[in-house]
Amino acid sequence: MWKLVRVLVLFILIIPIISWIAWKMEKEVPINLLVIDKTTPEKKFSEHLSFFWVANQNKWVKNTGEEYNYAEDFLGFHPQKDGKYVIKDLKIFGEESSVRLADSLDVVFFADTYGIYNSNWKDHPDFGKDTISLFYGGMQPEEFNLLRELKRKGKTIIAEFNLFASPTSPVIRRQTEELLGIKWSGWVGKYYQTLDTIIDPKIPKWVTELYRKNYKSEYKFSKGGIVLVDNRERIIILEEETHLNERFPILKSDLSTQLEYNVPEKVYYPFWFDINESDDRNHVLANFEIDVNKKGKQLMDSLNVPNEFPAIIEHDNDYRFLYFACDFSDNPMGIYSSYFRGIENISGAFYSPHQMKDRKMFFWKYYRPFMSTVMDSISAEQKRKKKYLD
């Protein structure tokens, strides 16, 4: 009996070592990567950590052979100790940086341009207060110029919510929309496990304020649901059972997307998203559906808000562009599990299938296979280029 136990313990200890060695022995892929994330009020770096997880798993390294560091290798707001900070953005490269950068880069990932507000930065004197003012954020002319040059040079652009929404100025937003063939409706949304502000004090105060302002009635929601708000301060609250057949937004993938990216047909999405339209320059790989009943449909129709809209938009012709209409990469992951080959085979140990709001489940079931496929294709292209140059 004890001999069997010792064998099992030894087996359990050996598997991670073999998994790490298998990852370590794989050939590194030099990728010149630029990540832009302006929304890092704390040192969790959640808006881009999942992206670096997959990049590390796929052995993406700098041209020097050095590993990418998720805590340092990005442009944006860098919190320091004792309430200090450093802002690193495209301005550090100079006024004529966009052309030079676009020449040198392989991939640019716009993780988040929302930015830092006084109320969400824990080291700001106004942290947690009602007064909300922008400290740093929004897409700037330098980022737009880089986007334009990347498109011209046929490079890979990956972006997600929110590239278009506040606090980016209307002028730069329109220019970006025209450049990429996407039109933001002005609406964003998020699922809340409970809409009761007493049970969940993290629900923004503007939710109740806008509801009273728009509907001239008291806010009396207590179940879970989806909050939709637009840039004209209109609001829709869809409550479980009252308005919704399914409480979560549903990410639905076309059959071709399922086969190419190894993702399921449907998965719940429990976080922030935005509502957009795409023109015929792009094609839609997956859609969001808000499964509303008759009452919910009437409410959405009253403000011309669709209950089905693009979730993943792609352009793959003269340049590569992927837009995720949600906080696709914002999943609470640790980086160290990326150092083990085959870790996805035991992914069920890292989340509960009964906790639908757990974004770790979304990471393992949808994000990791999708983004791994994207990065595999980029790696393969880089290897072809290198072989051609050699």
C-alpha angles and dihedrals in degrees: 000000000000090000090056090049091051091050091050092048091048090048092051091050095047097051095067090047092052090045091052093046090050090053093044093051094054116105116261120240115216108220124172098221131180121191122191117196119159095172106080107121090155135031094257092091088200095161092069107015094096090054092053089046092060092040090054092045088053091050096245109169138170120268087261090059092249119137119249115253114216091203095055113017101082139081118241138057115355113192115212134187125295095019094303124132144184124216114209116180140140091289088078089067095057135245096296095046100111097073094045093045094047089053093052102039128087100185134014120194119196099200099172137337097183092106139191125318125191090244097053100043106089093208095054117100089234095052111145094006126127093244107096122189132157115256099177133343151079128104111292131204090261092060092046091051090051091050091052093049092047090053092048092051095047096244129154118267122187120182141162144180120348108029095118108026131087134341091032109100119253091242095055090040092057092046091051092047092051091046095052102031096242127123119201113217093210092248128117128174146188138190118237122197088217129013091203107114092203094055092041110032089176091076103112114255090230089070094068093036094053092045092055091044094050101039103027091226139099122277106247106161120135108158127073121279152134125285118205122188132171137205090261090062094252117143138198122192116197112192127199112266092358094069107353135072090187117030096212129060107254122226106212121191128202116243091251090053091049091053098042098043100031094235131140123260092243136018132166116248114205105183145059121323138165133219117236144159125223128209125225094272087079136042130219118241097182140005137214118231125195102200102216131174123226094282092048092047091052090051093051093043090053088067096032093247115152119227091211122049141147118295100173121026123188139190113187111167124076090003135009118247131168124181121188111199092211143046086285096164097040100103125136098247135151117226099223097074087064090072093072123081113224094018089137089069090072096035091123088074091065100059143024115247088212094059100079093174091058106110090201087073090052089050095054099038100042118358100052097048093042097047092040089058091049092050093044090057091049091048091050091051091050091051091051091051092049092049090049092050092047 
